[in-house]
Amino acid sequence: MPSTEENSRATGRNLVILLDGTGNELGRNLSNVLKLFRIAEKGKRQLVYYNPGVGTVGRINPWHRARQKLIEIIGLATGYGLDGNVLGAYRFLVENWQEGDRIFLFGFSRGAWTARVLAGFIELIGLVRREQLNMCDSALGTYKRAAAENDLPLAWHFSRVIGARKPRIHFLGLWDSVASVLVPRPDRFWIPSVETLPYTRNNPAVAIVRHALALDERRRMFRVAPWDAPQTHLPNPFDHDAGIAQDIEQRWFPGVHSDVGGGYREEESALSKRPLIWIVGEADKAGLRINQAMYRHLAEGEARAGNKHDYVPPNAAGQIHNSLTWAWWILEVIPKLKRFKEWKRPTLLGWYLPLGEPRCVPPGHDIDESVRERIATKADYRPPNLEPSDPAPL
């Protein structure tokens, strides 16, 4: 259980941004981001902003649900809706950030990528001043234009002209960050290409990074986007000689995408509790203010008198879902460029069929203890992306 003893000694406020993934909705089946929204204290010392993601509210009838599912799939491929989500969180920070405040960014799935884009946006452009709130759209446009034209000085000039503020990102907490955003490129005859945005894989503004990853996810639209490590954190953005090692930990957990980030029915969510407990605990050490009773209820499964909704405790032997259903399998037989290949697959003329290829675990990443526990209790569980001699934490 986290401890908030040190929180009372913190100076400044906490500004907490929670960005959910595409397809998560406000209901009984809570993602880990939404559980954290309930767990985090809210008040004058800690302001909390939550965005449910793209296409997640108001699913009234089957036709509307079908439309929203289509939006979800388009969003997975193109990043549809990402700009609006970034701007919503950015405006919250513009209106509320003061010198001495600490920024916590959390996200799941595309929401995790949104958090990374927001952090990169802040590093390159900074926060416009409150009286220049009308410049937020222009600021994001400049950030993306600088990326598309490979012209970072354009962004630096914009930042200087508007007198942008340069806050640091105190904590970046990610559940299974994925990104495969395709955009048409005018310099490539408008052929869609993977969009690369500045400071989304390495960012000196960030002090602490915690990233929980799904060991058993195989879908081509959910390829993991690890954080680059090691890298340097600059506590003072204007003193590049005073850099320190960025505090980075990326940890793999059993299960598919939403077994790690949450969102399945509560009675099927035992696996997602370990990643929730880990990131909440790490954020608490960094100064996040936690409602202890709510934490014990939602994360540890402690019953509460008079509460109609029970929450399951963590269990490494809990259900692993089949995310690679027939609808997703259609995409697995569409050829993919060889340079994106992550697993052993035959190649023909520079192309290959993904066919549900496992994810690769990069060197230096940690394997959570729950993987060892599951291997010990489930004879049929042996992830192919683990070395045969290493079922234990790295």
C-alpha positions as CSV (number, residue, x, y, z in Angstrom):
1,M,0.0,0.0,0.0
2,P,1.4,3.4,-0.9
3,S,2.4,5.9,1.8
4,T,1.8,9.6,1.5
5,E,3.9,10.6,4.5
6,E,6.3,12.7,2.4
7,N,3.5,14.4,0.4
8,S,2.8,16.8,3.3
9,R,6.3,18.1,3.0
10,A,5.9,18.9,-0.7
11,T,5.9,22.5,-1.9
12,G,3.7,23.7,-4.7
13,R,0.6,21.9,-6.1
14,N,0.2,18.8,-8.1
15,L,-1.3,19.2,-11.5
16,V,-2.5,15.7,-12.6
17,I,-3.4,14.9,-16.2
18,L,-5.2,11.6,-16.8
19,L,-5.6,10.5,-20.5
20,D,-7.6,7.4,-21.2
21,G,-7.3,5.2,-24.3
22,T,-9.5,5.0,-27.4
23,G,-12.6,3.0,-26.7
24,N,-12.7,3.4,-22.9
25,E,-15.9,4.8,-21.6
26,L,-17.3,6.1,-18.3
27,G,-19.1,3.1,-16.9
28,R,-18.7,0.1,-14.6
29,N,-15.8,-1.3,-16.5
30,L,-13.0,1.0,-15.4
31,S,-9.6,1.4,-17.0
32,N,-6.7,1.9,-14.7
33,V,-6.6,5.5,-15.7
34,L,-10.2,6.0,-14.5
35,K,-9.4,4.0,-11.3
36,L,-6.5,6.4,-10.7
37,F,-8.9,9.3,-11.2
38,R,-11.0,8.0,-8.4
39,I,-7.9,7.2,-6.2
40,A,-6.2,10.5,-6.6
41,E,-7.1,13.2,-4.0
42,K,-8.7,16.3,-5.4
43,G,-8.5,19.7,-3.9
44,K,-6.6,23.0,-3.8
45,R,-3.2,21.1,-3.4
46,Q,-3.9,18.7,-6.2
47,L,-5.9,19.5,-9.4
48,V,-6.9,16.6,-11.5
49,Y,-7.9,16.6,-15.2
50,Y,-9.4,13.5,-16.9
51,N,-10.0,13.0,-20.6
52,P,-11.8,9.7,-21.5
53,G,-10.3,9.5,-25.0
54,V,-11.8,9.4,-28.5
55,G,-15.3,8.1,-29.1
56,T,-16.1,7.1,-25.5
57,V,-19.2,8.9,-24.4
58,G,-22.8,8.5,-25.3
59,R,-23.0,5.1,-26.9
60,I,-26.8,5.0,-27.0
61,N,-27.8,2.4,-29.6
62,P,-26.1,-0.3,-31.7
63,W,-25.7,2.0,-34.8
64,H,-24.0,4.6,-32.6
65,R,-21.8,1.9,-31.1
66,A,-20.8,0.7,-34.6
67,R,-20.0,4.2,-35.6
68,Q,-17.9,4.7,-32.5
69,K,-16.1,1.4,-33.1
70,L,-15.2,2.6,-36.6
71,I,-13.9,5.9,-35.1
72,E,-11.9,3.8,-32.7
73,I,-10.2,1.8,-35.5
74,I,-9.6,5.0,-37.6
75,G,-8.1,6.6,-34.5
76,L,-5.8,3.7,-33.9
77,A,-4.4,4.1,-37.5
78,T,-4.5,7.8,-38.0
79,G,-4.4,9.4,-34.5
80,Y,-7.9,10.9,-35.2
81,G,-8.9,13.0,-32.2
82,L,-5.4,13.1,-30.7
83,D,-4.9,16.8,-31.4
84,G,-8.1,17.7,-29.5
85,N,-7.1,15.6,-26.5
86,V,-3.6,17.1,-26.4
87,L,-5.1,20.6,-26.6
88,G,-7.6,20.0,-23.9
89,A,-4.9,18.9,-21.4
90,Y,-2.5,21.6,-22.6
91,R,-5.2,24.3,-22.0
92,F,-5.7,23.0,-18.5
93,L,-2.0,23.4,-17.8
94,V,-1.9,26.9,-19.4
95,E,-4.7,28.0,-17.1
96,N,-3.5,26.4,-13.9
97,W,0.3,26.0,-13.9
98,Q,2.3,28.2,-11.6
99,E,6.0,28.2,-10.8
100,G,6.7,25.4,-8.2
101,D,3.8,23.2,-9.3
102,R,4.6,19.6,-10.2
103,I,3.1,18.0,-13.4
104,F,2.0,14.4,-13.4
105,L,1.0,12.9,-16.7
106,F,-0.7,9.5,-16.9
107,G,-2.2,7.6,-19.9
108,F,-3.3,4.2,-21.2
109,S,-3.0,3.0,-24.8
110,R,-3.4,6.0,-27.2
111,G,-3.9,8.1,-24.1
112,A,-0.3,7.1,-23.1
113,W,0.9,8.3,-26.5
114,T,-1.2,11.5,-26.0
115,A,0.6,12.1,-22.7
116,R,4.0,11.6,-24.5
117,V,3.0,14.0,-27.3
118,L,1.8,16.6,-24.6
119,A,5.2,16.2,-22.8
120,G,7.0,16.7,-26.1
121,F,4.9,19.7,-27.0
122,I,5.7,21.3,-23.7
123,E,9.4,20.6,-24.1
124,L,9.7,22.1,-27.6
125,I,7.2,25.0,-27.4
126,G,6.5,25.4,-23.7
127,L,3.3,26.7,-22.1
128,V,1.8,29.9,-23.5
129,R,0.8,32.4,-20.9
130,R,-2.7,32.5,-19.6
131,E,-3.6,35.7,-21.4
132,Q,-2.5,34.0,-24.6
133,L,-4.9,31.1,-24.3
134,N,-6.1,31.8,-27.9
135,M,-2.6,30.8,-29.1
136,C,-2.8,27.2,-28.0
137,D,-4.0,25.9,-31.4
138,S,-1.2,27.9,-33.1
139,A,1.3,26.5,-30.7
140,L,0.3,22.9,-31.4
141,G,0.3,23.6,-35.1
142,T,3.8,25.0,-34.9
143,Y,5.0,21.9,-33.0
144,K,3.6,19.5,-35.6
145,R,4.8,21.7,-38.5
146,A,8.3,21.8,-37.1
147,A,8.2,18.0,-37.0
148,A,6.8,17.5,-40.5
149,E,9.3,20.0,-42.0
150,N,12.2,18.8,-39.8
151,D,12.6,22.5,-38.7
152,L,12.9,22.7,-34.9
153,P,14.3,26.3,-35.1
154,L,10.8,27.2,-36.3
155,A,9.3,26.0,-33.0
156,W,12.1,27.6,-30.9
157,H,11.4,31.0,-32.6
158,F,7.7,30.7,-31.9
159,S,8.4,29.9,-28.3
160,R,10.7,32.9,-27.8
161,V,8.3,35.3,-29.6
162,I,5.3,34.4,-27.4
163,G,7.4,34.2,-24.2
164,A,6.4,30.6,-23.4
165,R,7.0,29.2,-20.0
166,K,9.1,26.1,-19.6
167,P,7.8,23.8,-16.9
168,R,9.3,20.3,-16.2
169,I,7.3,17.1,-16.2
170,H,7.7,15.6,-12.8
171,F,6.2,12.1,-13.5
172,L,5.2,10.3,-16.6
173,G,3.1,7.1,-15.9
174,L,2.2,5.0,-18.9
175,W,0.1,1.8,-19.3
176,D,1.0,0.0,-22.6
177,S,1.8,3.0,-24.7
178,V,1.1,2.3,-28.4
179,A,1.5,4.5,-31.5
180,S,1.1,3.9,-35.2
181,V,-0.2,7.2,-36.4
182,L,-0.3,7.5,-40.2
183,V,-0.4,10.9,-41.9
184,P,-0.2,12.0,-45.5
185,R,3.2,13.6,-46.2
186,P,3.4,16.4,-48.9
187,D,7.1,15.7,-49.2
188,R,6.4,12.1,-50.1
189,F,3.6,12.7,-52.7
190,W,1.0,12.5,-50.0
191,I,1.7,8.9,-49.3
192,P,0.7,8.1,-45.7
193,S,3.8,7.7,-43.4
194,V,4.2,7.0,-39.7
195,E,4.2,10.4,-38.0
196,T,7.2,11.2,-35.9
197,L,6.8,14.0,-33.3
198,P,9.7,15.6,-31.4
199,Y,10.5,14.4,-27.8
200,T,7.9,11.6,-27.7
201,R,10.6,8.9,-27.2
202,N,13.2,10.9,-25.4
203,N,12.5,14.1,-23.5
204,P,14.8,16.0,-21.1
205,A,11.9,17.7,-19.5
206,V,10.7,14.5,-17.8
207,A,12.2,13.6,-14.4
208,I,10.6,10.1,-13.8
209,V,9.1,7.6,-16.2
210,R,7.2,4.4,-15.3
211,H,5.9,2.3,-18.1
212,A,3.8,-0.9,-17.7
213,L,3.7,-3.1,-20.8
214,A,1.7,-6.1,-21.9
215,L,3.7,-9.3,-22.5
216,D,1.0,-11.2,-24.4
217,E,-0.4,-8.6,-26.8
218,R,0.0,-9.5,-30.5
219,R,-2.2,-7.2,-32.6
220,R,-0.5,-5.2,-35.4
221,M,-2.4,-2.1,-34.4
222,F,-1.1,-2.3,-30.8
223,R,2.7,-2.5,-31.3
224,V,4.4,-1.2,-28.2
225,A,6.3,2.1,-28.2
226,P,9.0,1.8,-25.5
227,W,10.6,4.9,-23.9
228,D,14.2,5.4,-24.9
229,A,16.6,4.6,-22.1
230,P,19.0,5.7,-20.8
231,Q,18.6,9.5,-21.2
232,T,19.2,12.7,-19.4
233,H,16.8,14.9,-17.5
234,L,17.4,18.7,-17.4
235,P,15.9,20.1,-14.2
236,N,16.7,23.6,-15.6
237,P,15.8,23.8,-19.3
238,F,18.3,26.6,-19.7
239,D,21.3,24.8,-18.2
240,H,22.3,21.9,-20.4
241,D,25.4,21.2,-18.3
242,A,23.4,20.4,-15.2
243,G,21.7,17.3,-16.5
244,I,21.1,14.2,-14.4
245,A,20.1,10.7,-15.2
246,Q,16.4,10.3,-16.0
247,D,14.7,7.9,-13.6
248,I,13.2,5.3,-16.0
249,E,11.7,1.9,-15.3
250,Q,9.8,-0.1,-17.9
251,R,8.1,-3.3,-16.6
252,W,6.3,-6.1,-18.4
253,F,3.2,-7.8,-17.0
254,P,1.3,-10.9,-18.0
255,G,-1.7,-10.3,-20.3
256,V,-2.9,-8.4,-23.3
257,H,-3.3,-4.7,-23.8
258,S,-6.4,-4.2,-21.5
259,D,-5.2,-6.8,-19.1
260,V,-2.5,-4.3,-18.3
261,G,-4.4,-1.0,-18.8
262,G,-7.7,-2.2,-17.5
263,G,-11.2,-1.8,-19.0
264,Y,-12.6,-5.4,-18.9
265,R,-15.4,-6.4,-16.6
266,E,-14.3,-6.0,-13.0
267,E,-14.6,-9.7,-12.2
268,E,-12.2,-10.4,-15.1
269,S,-9.7,-7.6,-14.1
270,A,-7.4,-9.3,-11.5
271,L,-4.4,-9.1,-13.8
272,S,-4.7,-5.4,-14.3
273,K,-4.4,-4.7,-10.6
274,R,-0.7,-5.4,-10.5
275,P,0.2,-2.7,-13.1
276,L,-2.2,-0.3,-11.3
277,I,-0.6,-0.9,-7.9
278,W,2.9,-0.5,-9.4
279,I,2.3,2.8,-11.1
280,V,0.2,4.3,-8.3
281,G,2.8,3.2,-5.8
282,E,5.6,4.8,-7.9
283,A,3.7,8.0,-8.3
284,D,2.9,8.1,-4.6
285,K,6.7,7.9,-3.9
286,A,7.1,10.9,-6.3
287,G,4.5,12.9,-4.3
288,L,1.1,12.1,-5.8
289,R,-1.6,12.5,-3.2
290,I,-3.6,9.3,-2.7
291,N,-7.0,8.6,-1.1
292,Q,-5.9,5.6,0.9
293,A,-9.4,4.1,1.5
294,M,-10.2,4.4,-2.2
295,Y,-6.9,2.8,-3.2
296,R,-7.4,-0.2,-0.9
297,H,-10.9,-0.6,-2.4
298,L,-10.2,-0.2,-6.1
299,A,-6.6,-1.6,-6.4
300,E,-6.4,-4.1,-3.5
301,G,-10.0,-5.3,-3.6
302,E,-10.8,-4.4,0.0
303,A,-14.6,-4.5,0.6
304,R,-16.3,-1.4,1.8
305,A,-19.4,-1.5,4.0
306,G,-22.5,-0.3,2.1
307,N,-20.9,-0.3,-1.3
308,K,-22.8,-2.2,-4.0
309,H,-19.8,-2.6,-6.3
310,D,-17.0,-5.0,-5.3
311,Y,-13.5,-4.8,-6.8
312,V,-11.3,-7.9,-7.2
313,P,-7.9,-8.2,-5.6
314,P,-4.7,-8.7,-7.8
315,N,-4.1,-12.2,-9.0
316,A,-1.3,-13.2,-11.3
317,A,-3.3,-16.3,-12.2
318,G,-6.2,-14.2,-13.4
319,Q,-7.9,-14.4,-16.8
320,I,-5.9,-13.4,-19.9
321,H,-8.3,-12.3,-22.6
322,N,-8.1,-13.0,-26.3
323,S,-7.6,-9.6,-27.8
324,L,-6.8,-11.1,-31.3
325,T,-10.4,-11.8,-32.3
326,W,-11.4,-12.6,-35.9
327,A,-12.0,-8.9,-36.7
328,W,-8.5,-8.0,-35.7
329,W,-7.1,-11.1,-37.5
330,I,-8.2,-9.5,-40.8
331,L,-5.4,-7.0,-40.4
332,E,-2.9,-9.7,-39.6
333,V,-3.0,-11.1,-43.2
334,I,-2.4,-7.7,-44.8
335,P,1.3,-7.4,-45.8
336,K,3.5,-5.2,-43.8
337,L,6.9,-3.6,-44.7
338,K,9.9,-5.8,-43.6
339,R,11.5,-2.9,-41.7
340,F,8.7,-3.1,-39.1
341,K,9.2,-6.8,-38.5
342,E,9.6,-7.7,-34.8
343,W,9.5,-11.5,-34.9
344,K,10.5,-14.5,-37.1
345,R,8.3,-14.3,-40.2
346,P,9.0,-15.2,-43.9
347,T,9.7,-12.2,-46.1
348,L,8.8,-11.8,-49.8
349,L,9.9,-8.7,-51.8
350,G,10.4,-6.6,-48.8
351,W,7.0,-7.5,-47.2
352,Y,5.8,-10.0,-44.6
353,L,2.5,-11.1,-43.0
354,P,2.4,-10.2,-39.2
355,L,0.1,-13.2,-38.3
356,G,-0.1,-12.1,-34.7
357,E,3.6,-11.6,-34.1
358,P,4.7,-11.4,-30.4
359,R,6.2,-8.3,-29.0
360,C,9.9,-8.1,-28.4
361,V,11.1,-7.3,-24.9
362,P,14.0,-4.8,-25.2
363,P,17.2,-5.3,-23.2
364,G,17.1,-3.4,-19.9
365,H,13.4,-3.8,-19.3
366,D,12.1,-5.5,-16.2
367,I,9.8,-8.5,-16.0
368,D,7.3,-8.2,-13.2
369,E,7.2,-10.8,-10.4
370,S,3.7,-11.7,-11.5
371,V,5.1,-13.3,-14.7
372,R,7.1,-15.7,-12.5
373,E,4.0,-16.4,-10.4
374,R,1.9,-17.1,-13.4
375,I,4.4,-19.4,-14.9
376,A,4.6,-21.3,-11.6
377,T,0.8,-21.7,-11.3
378,K,-0.2,-22.1,-15.0
379,A,1.5,-25.0,-16.8
380,D,0.3,-23.8,-20.2
381,Y,1.7,-20.3,-19.7
382,R,5.1,-19.7,-21.3
383,P,5.3,-16.5,-23.3
384,P,7.5,-17.0,-26.5
385,N,9.0,-13.5,-26.1
386,L,10.8,-14.5,-22.9
387,E,14.2,-16.2,-23.0
388,P,13.7,-19.9,-22.1
389,S,16.2,-19.6,-19.2
390,D,14.8,-16.4,-17.8
391,P,11.2,-16.6,-16.4
392,A,12.3,-14.5,-13.4
393,P,12.5,-10.7,-13.2
394,L,15.4,-9.3,-15.1
